[in-house]
Amino acid sequence: MAEIKISFEHFYDATDKDNRKFVLELHDYMLNNGCKGTFEEKKTGLLASYKHNKKSVINVLLKSRGLIVRIYGEHLAGYRDFLNTLPEEMVKSIQKASKCKRLVFNTCSPKCTGYDFIINDEHFQNCRYNCFEFLVTDNSALFIKAFIDNEIKERKIA
C-alpha cells in the first residue's frame, strides 16, 4: 500500500478512546509551539509526524500494540538529567532499542548519528530511529509530554 495522506481528524478518530485526550493535547501542544503536523496511512498503521523548522521532533504511530511516540532527541545535551527521572518501563524500552551502527561499529552512513548518553550509570549508544520510542501508558504519558517539552524548549534556544 502506498502512503496515503489523511487529516488529523481521521488520525484522531482512529485512536482508541483511552488515548484520544493524550493525542489531542499533544497535537495542540505541538501546533502551539510552532510545529507542523502531517498525517499518513502506512502499511503498519497510521502515522502523525510533527516537525519544527523542517526537522522531525516526534512521530506518533497507531499500531496494533497501541499508541507509540517516537521522540527525536536532537538537543538531548540540554536536558540529560531528565533521563534519570524516566520510569522503569521507558528505560527498558531504551535498553531494547538497537545500537547505533555508526557510533558502535562505524558502519552506518556518516550523515547518520545516534545518541550517546547515560541513564543511572548505564551507557547507551543507540540508533536515533528507535532509541526514544515509547508505548503510551498511564505511567509513561506524563514523562513523554515532559520529554517532548524539554526537546522543544532546547530547539527554540538553538
N, CA, C and O of each residue as an XYZ file, in Angstrom:
632
protein
N       0.838     -1.180      0.000
C       0.000      0.000      0.000
C       0.882      1.243      0.000
O       1.826      1.342      0.785
N       0.580      2.166     -0.861
C       1.306      3.434     -0.909
C       0.882      4.295      0.277
O      -0.170      4.080      0.879
N       1.725      5.271      0.594
C       1.392      6.201      1.669
C       0.205      7.049      1.230
O       0.174      7.576      0.118
N      -0.760      7.168      2.117
C      -1.963      7.943      1.823
C      -2.058      9.064      2.845
O      -2.063      8.814      4.051
N      -2.135     10.293      2.365
C      -2.292     11.445      3.253
C      -3.683     11.401      3.869
O      -4.669     11.101      3.195
N      -3.745     11.705      5.162
C      -5.020     11.757      5.869
C      -5.059     13.047      6.688
O      -4.071     13.778      6.752
N      -6.179     13.315      7.300
C      -6.328     14.506      8.138
C      -6.076     14.139      9.599
O      -6.071     12.964      9.967
N      -5.869     15.161     10.418
C      -5.743     14.924     11.853
C      -7.026     14.283     12.382
O      -6.973     13.390     13.229
N      -8.159     14.730     11.893
C      -9.431     14.191     12.348
C      -9.522     12.684     12.101
O     -10.015     11.942     12.950
N      -9.046     12.238     10.941
C      -9.022     10.804     10.634
C      -8.114     10.073     11.628
O      -8.477      9.018     12.147
N      -6.941     10.636     11.885
C      -5.994     10.059     12.842
C      -6.639      9.981     14.226
O      -6.591      8.944     14.887
N      -7.235     11.080     14.650
C      -7.871     11.167     15.969
C      -9.013     10.155     16.089
O      -9.123      9.462     17.101
N      -9.849     10.068     15.075
C     -10.983      9.142     15.106
C     -10.536      7.682     15.192
O     -11.237      6.848     15.765
N      -9.383      7.379     14.629
C      -8.863      6.010     14.649
C      -8.193      5.660     15.980
O      -7.949      4.488     16.269
N      -7.900      6.679     16.782
C      -7.255      6.474     18.076
C      -8.257      5.875     19.062
O      -9.422      6.270     19.091
N      -7.789      4.910     19.876
C      -8.693      4.321     20.863
C      -9.101      5.375     21.897
O      -8.370      6.332     22.149
N     -10.275      5.180     22.483
C     -10.854      6.176     23.394
C      -9.916      6.541     24.544
O      -9.881      7.697     24.967
N      -9.162      5.577     25.051
C      -8.280      5.835     26.189
C      -7.143      6.798     25.854
O      -6.601      7.441     26.753
N      -6.776      6.910     24.585
C      -5.649      7.756     24.193
C      -6.052      9.033     23.466
O      -5.188      9.830     23.102
N      -7.330      9.238     23.252
C      -7.764     10.418     22.485
C      -7.390     11.735     23.157
O      -6.934     12.663     22.489
N      -7.576     11.823     24.452
C      -7.244     13.057     25.158
C      -5.747     13.353     25.008
O      -5.356     14.492     24.752
N      -4.925     12.328     25.169
C      -3.477     12.479     25.027
C      -3.125     12.972     23.623
O      -2.332     13.901     23.471
N      -3.714     12.349     22.598
C      -3.435     12.706     21.210
C      -3.849     14.151     20.929
O      -3.105     14.895     20.291
N      -5.015     14.544     21.394
C      -5.492     15.907     21.162
C      -4.613     16.936     21.881
O      -4.258     17.961     21.298
N      -4.265     16.670     23.132
C      -3.397     17.594     23.883
C      -2.013     17.698     23.231
O      -1.444     18.785     23.135
N      -1.487     16.567     22.789
C      -0.177     16.565     22.140
C      -0.234     17.338     20.820
O       0.663     18.128     20.524
N      -1.265     17.118     20.045
C      -1.446     17.828     18.777
C      -1.503     19.345     19.011
O      -0.807     20.108     18.341
N      -2.328     19.766     19.953
C      -2.448     21.196     20.254
C      -1.122     21.769     20.751
O      -0.735     22.872     20.363
N      -0.429     21.024     21.604
C       0.863     21.476     22.126
C       1.867     21.680     20.994
O       2.552     22.701     20.937
N       1.944     20.709     20.104
C       2.913     20.791     19.013
C       2.599     21.988     18.105
O       3.506     22.738     17.744
N       1.347     22.171     17.740
C       0.972     23.292     16.881
C       1.227     24.630     17.579
O       1.697     25.578     16.950
N       0.921     24.708     18.863
C       1.129     25.940     19.625
C       2.605     26.272     19.825
O       2.945     27.393     20.203
N       3.478     25.306     19.574
C       4.914     25.533     19.712
C       5.626     25.567     18.367
O       6.815     25.267     18.269
N       4.881     25.936     17.337
C       5.482     26.183     16.034
C       5.774     24.959     15.197
O       6.529     25.046     14.229
N       5.206     23.836     15.537
C       5.433     22.614     14.767
C       4.339     22.440     13.723
O       3.205     22.891     13.889
N       4.718     21.774     12.650
C       3.774     21.463     11.582
C       3.524     19.957     11.613
O       4.461     19.165     11.712
N       2.252     19.571     11.528
C       1.911     18.158     11.556
C       1.484     17.643     10.199
O       0.807     18.339      9.442
N       1.880     16.428      9.898
C       1.401     15.727      8.709
C       0.908     14.358      9.162
O       1.382     13.810     10.157
N      -0.045     13.819      8.421
C      -0.700     12.577      8.825
C      -0.808     11.667      7.616
O      -1.195     12.092      6.527
N      -0.452     10.382      7.836
C      -0.427      9.419      6.738
C      -0.912      8.063      7.190
O      -0.842      7.709      8.367
N      -1.402      7.319      6.229
C      -1.710      5.914      6.451
C      -0.566      5.116      5.857
O      -0.276      5.215      4.665
N       0.080      4.323      6.700
C       1.201      3.482      6.278
C       0.755      2.019      6.292
O      -0.342      1.697      6.748
N       1.609      1.154      5.795
C       1.312     -0.271      5.786
C       1.088     -0.817      7.199
O       0.249     -1.692      7.414
N       1.855     -0.284      8.156
C       1.817     -0.806      9.523
C       0.872     -0.046     10.447
O       0.738     -0.408     11.616
N       0.224      0.988      9.954
C      -0.690      1.761     10.788
C      -0.682      3.225     10.391
O      -0.124      3.598      9.359
N      -1.302      4.047     11.217
C      -1.362      5.479     10.948
C      -0.189      6.189     11.601
O       0.285      5.791     12.666
N       0.274      7.253     10.941
C       1.441      7.997     11.412
C       1.126      9.480     11.436
O       0.616     10.043     10.467
N       1.443     10.105     12.572
C       1.417     11.563     12.687
C       2.864     11.989     12.875
O       3.570     11.439     13.720
N       3.299     12.945     12.108
C       4.677     13.427     12.191
C       4.660     14.930     12.430
O       3.964     15.670     11.734
N       5.427     15.374     13.417
C       5.488     16.801     13.740
C       6.927     17.277     13.580
O       7.868     16.680     14.103
N       7.065     18.378     12.836
C       8.392     18.948     12.565
C       8.454     20.379     13.068
O       7.469     21.116     13.042
N       9.643     20.749     13.529
C       9.934     22.120     13.944
C      11.075     22.593     13.065
O      12.146     21.987     13.060
N      10.863     23.654     12.331
C      11.869     24.152     11.380
C      12.342     23.045     10.435
O      13.539     22.881     10.197
N      11.388     22.300      9.909
C      11.603     21.248      8.910
C      12.359     20.028      9.431
O      12.756     19.173      8.639
N      12.569     19.926     10.752
C      13.252     18.767     11.332
C      12.287     18.043     12.258
O      11.611     18.666     13.077
N      12.230     16.728     12.121
C      11.311     15.918     12.922
C      11.571     16.070     14.412
O      12.715     16.017     14.865
N      10.494     16.260     15.168
C      10.563     16.289     16.625
C       9.988     14.988     17.171
O      10.602     14.326     18.007
N       8.791     14.630     16.683
C       8.171     13.380     17.118
C       7.388     12.743     15.980
O       6.967     13.401     15.028
N       7.214     11.445     16.118
C       6.263     10.694     15.310
C       5.319     10.019     16.293
O       5.746      9.525     17.336
N       4.053     10.002     15.961
C       3.055      9.298     16.762
C       2.481      8.222     15.858
O       2.001      8.506     14.761
N       2.535      6.992     16.325
C       2.137      5.866     15.498
C       0.991      5.104     16.147
O       1.051      4.762     17.328
N      -0.039      4.845     15.375
C      -1.135      3.979     15.824
C      -0.835      2.586     15.299
O      -0.895      2.336     14.095
N      -0.512      1.688     16.211
C      -0.174      0.318     15.828
C      -1.090     -0.644     16.572
O      -1.825     -0.241     17.474
N      -1.043     -1.894     16.196
C      -1.903     -2.886     16.836
C      -1.576     -3.031     18.321
O      -2.462     -3.352     19.114
N      -0.329     -2.803     18.710
C       0.030     -2.937     20.129
C      -0.292     -1.694     20.943
O      -0.173     -1.711     22.168
N      -0.703     -0.604     20.274
C      -1.085      0.603     20.989
C      -0.534      1.857     20.352
O      -0.044      1.836     19.223
N      -0.621      2.953     21.089
C      -0.132      4.251     20.636
C       1.342      4.375     21.002
O       1.719      4.214     22.162
N       2.165      4.662     20.007
C       3.609      4.759     20.186
C       4.043      6.185     19.853
O       3.580      6.770     18.873
N       4.938      6.741     20.679
C       5.520      8.049     20.389
C       7.025      7.877     20.244
O       7.696      7.356     21.135
N       7.539      8.326     19.104
C       8.986      8.320     18.845
C       9.460      9.764     18.946
O       8.969     10.639     18.232
N      10.415     10.008     19.835
C      10.949     11.347     20.059
C      12.352     11.411     19.472
O      13.180     10.533     19.716
N      12.608     12.448     18.704
C      13.945     12.679     18.163
C      14.639     13.674     19.087
O      14.402     14.879     19.009
N      15.491     13.159     19.956
C      16.160     13.969     20.981
C      17.434     14.625     20.472
O      18.512     14.416     21.029
N      17.312     15.409     19.425
C      18.472     16.040     18.793
C      19.215     17.002     19.721
O      20.408     17.249     19.541
N      18.505     17.543     20.711
C      19.118     18.514     21.634
C      19.195     17.960     23.048
O      19.045     18.684     24.031
N      19.430     16.668     23.121
C      19.498     15.925     24.378
C      20.495     16.515     25.371
O      20.285     16.435     26.581
N      21.557     17.093     24.878
C      22.592     17.643     25.759
C      22.032     18.680     26.730
O      22.580     18.868     27.816
N      20.955     19.349     26.355
C      20.380     20.383     27.203
C      19.507     19.869     28.334
O      19.096     20.644     29.198
N      19.217     18.570     28.342
C      18.332     18.045     29.384
C      18.665     16.601     29.772
O      17.775     15.812     30.089
N      19.948     16.271     29.744
C      20.382     14.904     30.055
C      19.917     14.412     31.421
O      19.573     13.240     31.572
N      19.902     15.290     32.411
C      19.493     14.880     33.757
C      18.051     14.388     33.789
O      17.692     13.555     34.622
N      17.230     14.904     32.885
C      15.832     14.477     32.820
C      15.730     12.969     32.595
O      14.819     12.327     33.119
N      16.648     12.402     31.827
C      16.596     10.970     31.521
C      16.641     10.112     32.782
O      16.090      9.011     32.801
N      17.289     10.605     33.829
C      17.370      9.854     35.089
C      16.031      9.798     35.821
O      15.893      9.047     36.787
N      15.052     10.571     35.385
C      13.737     10.570     36.035
C      12.743      9.642     35.337
O      11.633      9.440     35.829
N      13.135      9.082     34.202
C      12.211      8.233     33.443
C      11.830      6.978     34.228
O      12.667      6.399     34.920
N      10.567      6.560     34.121
C      10.143      5.333     34.803
C      10.789      4.105     34.167
O      11.260      4.138     33.031
N      10.794      3.040     34.928
C      11.459      1.801     34.516
C      10.982      1.295     33.155
O      11.794      0.825     32.357
N       9.675      1.386     32.876
C       9.165      0.877     31.599
C       9.774      1.625     30.410
O      10.012      1.028     29.360
N      10.027      2.928     30.567
C      10.620      3.709     29.477
C      12.111      3.403     29.349
O      12.638      3.344     28.238
N      12.786      3.210     30.469
C      14.211      2.849     30.420
C      14.369      1.483     29.762
O      15.299      1.276     28.982
N      13.476      0.556     30.065
C      13.527     -0.774     29.429
C      13.355     -0.659     27.918
O      14.002     -1.381     27.160
N      12.492      0.238     27.485
C      12.305      0.462     26.053
C      13.598      0.963     25.418
O      13.959      0.534     24.323
N      14.288      1.858     26.093
C      15.574      2.378     25.600
C      16.612      1.263     25.574
O      17.403      1.175     24.635
N      16.614      0.412     26.597
C      17.565     -0.700     26.651
C      17.356     -1.674     25.490
O      18.316     -2.271     25.003
N      16.122     -1.837     25.050
C      15.800     -2.762     23.956
C      16.094     -2.178     22.576
O      16.168     -2.915     21.593
N      16.259     -0.871     22.500
C      16.488     -0.206     21.210
C      17.817     -0.653     20.612
O      18.739     -1.040     21.330
N      17.897     -0.593     19.294
C      19.106     -1.047     18.612
C      20.272     -0.079     18.833
O      20.091      1.123     19.026
N      21.450     -0.647     18.796
C      22.677      0.138     18.920
C      22.869      0.978     17.659
O      22.444      0.587     16.572
N      23.501      2.115     17.811
C      23.822      2.958     16.660
C      25.004      2.330     15.931
O      26.098      2.216     16.484
N      24.775      1.930     14.698
C      25.829      1.265     13.929
C      26.985      2.199     13.630
O      28.120      1.749     13.470
N      26.716      3.480     13.552
C      27.793      4.430     13.287
C      28.641      4.658     14.539
O      29.870      4.642     14.465
N      27.998      4.868     15.678
C      28.736      5.114     16.916
C      29.473      3.874     17.409
O      30.605      3.967     17.884
N      28.831      2.715     17.297
C      29.389      1.492     17.871
C      30.299      0.752     16.898
O      31.370      0.278     17.278
N      29.867      0.653     15.635
C      30.602     -0.163     14.670
C      31.206      0.633     13.516
O      31.952      0.080     12.708
N      30.890      1.922     13.433
C      31.337      2.808     12.355
C      30.964      2.244     10.979
O      31.758      2.302     10.040
N      29.747      1.697     10.871
C      29.330      1.087      9.603
C      28.119      1.746      8.970
O      27.749      1.384      7.853
N      27.496      2.687      9.632
C      26.312      3.341      9.062
C      26.750      4.584      8.282
O      27.933      4.921      8.234
N      25.803      5.232      7.693
C      26.063      6.445      6.928
C      26.764      7.501      7.793
O      26.400      7.683      8.954
N      27.759      8.195      7.243
C      28.440      9.241      8.017
C      27.513     10.402      8.381
O      27.804     11.171      9.298
N      26.403     10.526      7.664
C      25.449     11.592      7.972
C      24.551     11.220      9.155
O      23.974     12.090      9.806
N      24.444      9.946      9.417
C      23.581      9.471     10.493
C      24.348      9.478     11.806
O      25.465      8.968     11.889
N      23.748     10.048     12.808
C      24.351      9.981     14.140
C      23.289      9.558     15.134
O      22.158     10.041     15.109
N      23.676      8.653     16.000
C      22.767      8.189     17.037
C      22.927      9.038     18.282
O      23.469     10.143     18.243
N      22.449      8.502     19.371
C      22.505      9.210     20.644
C      23.470      8.504     21.577
O      23.455      7.279     21.695
N      24.303      9.282     22.235
C      25.287      8.781     23.189
C      24.986      9.460     24.524
O      25.162     10.670     24.663
N      24.530      8.672     25.512
C      24.087      9.258     26.769
C      24.140      8.220     27.884
O      24.384      7.039     27.637
N      23.912      8.671     29.098
C      23.925      7.803     30.276
C      22.615      7.991     31.042
O      22.143      9.113     31.228
N      22.042      6.874     31.479
C      20.893      6.892     32.379
C      21.271      6.044     33.590
O      21.568      4.857     33.461
N      21.256      6.662     34.756
C      21.559      5.939     36.005
C      22.802      5.053     35.866
O      22.764      3.865     36.188
N      23.883      5.628     35.393
C      25.187      4.972     35.243
C      25.260      3.923     34.131
O      26.286      3.256     33.995
N      24.208      3.761     33.338
C      24.244      2.842     32.197
C      24.467      3.656     30.923
O      23.722      4.591     30.628
N      25.508      3.282     30.174
C      25.891      3.999     28.959
C      25.121      3.439     27.766
O      25.054      2.226     27.567
N      24.544      4.343     26.979
C      23.797      3.971     25.785
C      24.401      4.652     24.562
O      24.813      5.811     24.625
N      24.450      3.930     23.461
C      24.810      4.461     22.148
C      23.797      3.862     21.174
O      24.060      2.851     20.522
N      22.637      4.505     21.092
C      21.510      3.927     20.369
C      21.208      4.665     19.072
O      21.546      5.835     18.890
N      20.553      3.924     18.178
C      20.107      4.458     16.896
C      19.037      5.519     17.121
O      18.152      5.340     17.957
N      19.110      6.600     16.394
C      18.165      7.705     16.565
C      16.742      7.342     16.153
O      15.791      8.008     16.564
N      16.586      6.295     15.348
C      15.271      5.970     14.820
C      14.403      5.129     15.747
O      13.195      5.041     15.527
N      14.972      4.513     16.767
C      14.105      3.795     17.708
C      14.555      3.931     19.155
O      14.028      3.251     20.035
N      15.512      4.794     19.405
C      16.031      4.962     20.759
C      14.950      5.414     21.730
O      14.757      4.804     22.782
N      14.254      6.471     21.379
C      13.245      7.034     22.271
C      11.851      6.773     21.700
O      11.130      7.697     21.324
N      11.499      5.505     21.648
C      10.213      5.076     21.106
C       9.434      4.417     22.241
O       9.811      3.353     22.733
N       8.334      5.070     22.650
C       7.643      4.654     23.866
C       6.172      4.351     23.627
O       5.489      5.067     22.895
N       5.696      3.287     24.249
C       4.285      2.966     24.281
C       3.628      3.926     25.278
O       4.123      4.104     26.391
N       2.528      4.533     24.883
C       1.816      5.448     25.769
C       0.988      4.628     26.754
O       0.114      3.855     26.363
N       1.282      4.813     28.029
C       0.537      4.170     29.113
C       0.166      5.248     30.127
O       0.607      6.392     30.019
N      -0.644      4.873     31.109
C      -0.973      5.833     32.164
C       0.297      6.329     32.848
O       0.379      7.494     33.238
N       1.273      5.462     32.993
C       2.520      5.800     33.674
C       3.467      6.612     32.793
O       4.148      7.511     33.287
N       3.518      6.309     31.508
C       4.507      6.964     30.643
C       4.032      8.294     30.051
O       4.861      9.124     29.676
N       2.737      8.513     29.962
C       2.196      9.675     29.250
C       2.769     11.007     29.744
O       3.163     11.841     28.929
N       2.820     11.218     31.046
C       3.347     12.481     31.581
C       4.832     12.643     31.276
O       5.288     13.752     30.999
N       5.583     11.557     31.324
C       7.015     11.619     31.037
C       7.266     11.866     29.554
O       8.206     12.572     29.192
N       6.431     11.288     28.700
C       6.546     11.536     27.263
C       6.317     13.014     26.982
O       7.077     13.637     26.240
N       5.268     13.575     27.578
C       4.990     15.003     27.398
C       6.155     15.857     27.897
O       6.548     16.815     27.232
N       6.710     15.518     29.062
C       7.835     16.281     29.617
C       9.069     16.156     28.721
O       9.795     17.131     28.527
N       9.304     14.974     28.182
C      10.434     14.741     27.282
C      10.292     15.648     26.062
O      11.238     16.330     25.668
N       9.109     15.645     25.475
C       8.856     16.473     24.287
C       9.009     17.951     24.627
O       9.586     18.711     23.850
N       8.502     18.355     25.771
C       8.617     19.745     26.212
C      10.081     20.153     26.336
O      10.459     21.242     25.904
N      10.901     19.295     26.917
C      12.341     19.573     27.020
C      12.974     19.745     25.658
O      13.762     20.666     25.441
N      12.628     18.854     24.737
C      13.209     18.916     23.390
C      12.781     20.189     22.655
O      13.598     20.853     22.017
N      11.502     20.517     22.752
C      11.003     21.732     22.090
C      11.696     22.972     22.661
O      12.124     23.842     21.902
N      11.809     23.060     23.968
C      12.467     24.216     24.580
C      13.911     24.366     24.098
O      14.365     25.472     23.805
N      14.619     23.251     24.020
C      16.016     23.300     23.565
C      16.107     23.679     22.087
O      17.020     24.404     21.692
N      15.187     23.206     21.282
C      15.205     23.575     19.860
C      14.936     25.054     19.671
O      15.487     25.668     18.757
N      14.104     25.637     20.512
C      13.812     27.061     20.402
C      15.024     27.904     20.788
O      15.201     29.007     20.270
N      15.850     27.400     21.685
C      17.064     28.108     22.110
C      18.119     28.065     21.017
O      18.818     29.045     20.762
N      18.219     26.899     20.375
C      19.290     26.667     19.369
C      19.165     27.564     18.165
O      19.983     27.485     17.248
